[in-house]
Amino acid sequence: MDSMSRLLPGRAARLAEILERDGATCIWCGRAFAPLVAPTTEHVVPRVKGGPSRLENEVAACRRCNAERGHRAPVEWLEECRRRGWQADEPRLHRSLARLAEAIGQEGGLRRARPYLDGQLRRLARLGPRRVA
């Protein structure tokens, strides 16, 4: 089993691996993490929608973004971040959703998360890349 398909012991260890994998910026607003902008683990597919607590479903977000997003769908929150003028990391979101879909495809399970995840991937594909004016 590779490091991406196992749970690490504790949130701090998962957060450290996520930061190494994705970089030290918030996926939603793009701010660099610093003493006043602390990173948190963010479930891309919310747990209330069947999203697992595993590395494939977790990214780093600042506390503000994590709290404001709540249980909103990831693509819905991405669109809100764009409206606010934030530098949301759409490629990182896509990688996270694809990584989770691949893990579910290989390992099975997560019946509740599958349709939600598939819908988010379709919606993200329709959204298209951000247009800079």
ZIJORA-V605344 format. One line per field, one symbol per residue. ss: DSSP state (A for helix, B for strand, O for the rest). psi: psi as a letter, one per 30 degrees, with the letter a starting at -180 (. if undefined). Layout:
BEGIN
ss = ???
psi = ???
END
This chain:
BEGIN
ss = OOAAAOOOOOAAAAAAAAAAAAOOBOOOOOOBOBOOBOBBBBBOOOAAAOOOOOAAABBBBBAAAAAAAOOOOAAAAAAAAAAOOOOOOAAAAAAAAAAAAAAAAAAOOOAAAAAAAAAAAAAAAAAOOOOOO
psi = klffglkljleeeeeeeeeeeflhlkfeffkkklefikklkkjejkefggklilefgklklleeeeeeebglkeeeeeeeeeefglikieeeeeeeeeeeeeeeeefaaheefeeeeeeeeeeeeeellkkk.
END
